Amino acid sequence: MMDRLGLTLHPAKTRLVDLRRGKEGFVFLGCTIRKRRSIQRNPRWHFLQRWPSPKATKKLRARIREIASKRQSGKDVKQLIAELTPVIRGWGNYFRTGNADREFNQMDSYVMLRLRRWQRRRGGQRPTKRPSFTGSQLYRMGLHRLRGTVCYPTQATPRRSSVSRVPENGLHGLKGGPIAQGRR
């Protein structure tokens, strides 16, 4: 079929990957896709997960470094945050449906580091007498926080009903027991 369409596979980009037990992974559309061992469930089970690829993370870091460079020292911090927020929000929205919690936390820390470096460099050769910005100050000014925005993929198998297996207890609150009636 590919011959009829005049398409060929790129030999450097095309390969077979063994996903069993997390042996290998691959990068597709900026996401690293790999099986990882279950920690909370049975440790012998492996689940397919995806997170931002190192190349995608490196590109975002370069963009943040460019926006918060020493050439921007004449700007106000709110102007800098106004430039950073759409970049961070767009990257976060693209990768938030995977298993990117660790990468999001690292990226938030990196943004704080770059903004604090930018603040120190603003005073020229002399260190500024102001204390460094705290995270809460920057978030109140409008900086987008990636931490907590990950939307984990839903379970592929149907979920069990929420009916209690211990109906004689009656304290679970799902079917109008004493707990649910007390909240009305």
N, C-alpha and C positions, 0 to 999 in steps of 0.2 A: 504494500500500500504506500509506503514511504517513497519507493522508487517511482510510482505513478505520479505522486505529488511533486517529485523532484527534490525531496528532502533527504538529508544525510545526518547521521549522528556525529556529534563532535567527539573525537576519540579521547580527548583529555577530560571532557566533562561527563562522559558516559562510562559508568562502571556498575558492577553488581555489588551490593552491600549486604552483609550478613547482619541482620538486626537481632538475631537470637541472643538473649541474655546480655544485651548491651555491648556486644563485641565491637560493633562499628556504628557509625552514624553518617549522615550526609547533610549538606546544606542545600536548601531549596527556598528561593524567594527571600533570602535574608534570614532564614530560620535554620538553626541546627536541629535536626530531627534525629532522635536516638531513643532507644529503650533504656529505662532506668529501673533499678530494683525497688520494689515496694518496701518502705520502711514501716509504715503503720500496719499494713496487712501482713500477708504471708511473705517473708523475705525471699522466698524462692520465685515469687511472681515478678514479672517485669512488665512495665507499662510504657507505651509510646508517649514521649514527651517532646515538646519543642520550646525553644527559647531563642533570643536574638543571637545571631552568629557573631563571632569575634570581629569580622569585617564590619558588620552593621554597627556594633558597639564602638569600634574604632572611629568610624565616620562621624558618629554623633559626638564623641569626645573631641574630635578635631573641630567640629562646628562650634561647640561650646567654647573651646579654647580660642577660636577666632573671634567670637562675639565678646568674650570677656578678656580680650588681650590688653596689653598696656597702651595700645594705640587708642583705646576707648576710654582712657582715664579722665577725659574732660566731660564725660557724660554723667548724668545723675543716675543713681542706682535704680530708680523707677524706670528710666528709659532702657537701661540694660535688661531689667527684668521683663519689660514689654517686648524686647527682641528675643529673649531666651524662651519665654513661655510658649509661643506657638511651635517652636522647634521641638521642645521637650514633649509638649502635649501630642503633637503629630506622631512622633516616634513611639510614645507610650500607647497611643490608640492603635497603632499598627501591630504592636507586639503583645498587647494586653490579654489576648485570648489564649495564650500558651501558658507555659510554666516558667514565667520570667521573673518571679518574685526576687530571687537572688540578684539578678542583673539590674532590676529596678532599684533595689536598695543601694547597690554599688553606684549606680548612676546618680541617685540623689546625693550621696556622699561626695561624689566627684563635682557636682554642680556647686555644693556648699564650699568645697575646697577652692574652686576657681573664683567664686565670688569673694571669698575672704582674701585670696591673693590679689585680686583686682582692687579691693579696698585698701590693702596695705600699700600697693604701688601708687595709689592716687596722690599721696603726699610728696611725691618726688623722691629725693634721697633720704629725707627724714621720715622716720616711722610716724604714723598718725597717732594722735593722743586719744582718739576715740577707741572704745573697745570694738572688737570684731562683731559683725552682725550675728545674731543667733538665728537658728532655723525658723523659729516662730515669727521673728521680725520679718524675715524674707518672705515667708508664706503669707503674712498679712499684707505685704506690699503687692501680692499677686503672683508670686512664683508658683508654678505648677509642681505639685508633689506627685511623683510616680509611685511611691510606697503606698500600698493598699489599693491600687487600681487594677490589679490583675484579676481577670475574670476567668477562673479555671474552667476547662472544658467539662461539659456534662458527661455523665456516665453513659456508656454505650448500651448497657443492658437495662431493662425496665427496673424501676425501683420497687421495693416492697411497699405495701400499703402501710399507712401510719397507725393501723389498729394495734392496740396493745395485745401482747400475748398473755398478759396476766389480767384478765377481765375482773377477777374477784377482788383485786386490789382497789380499783376505783379511784385512786389518787393521782392518776397520770394526767388528767385534764384534757385528754383528746376527745372524749365522747361525753362531755358534760358532767364529769365527776365533780367532787367538792371543790377542786382547785379552779376549774373553769367557771363554776357558778359563782364563786366568790369574786371574780373579776368583773362581773357585769354590773 
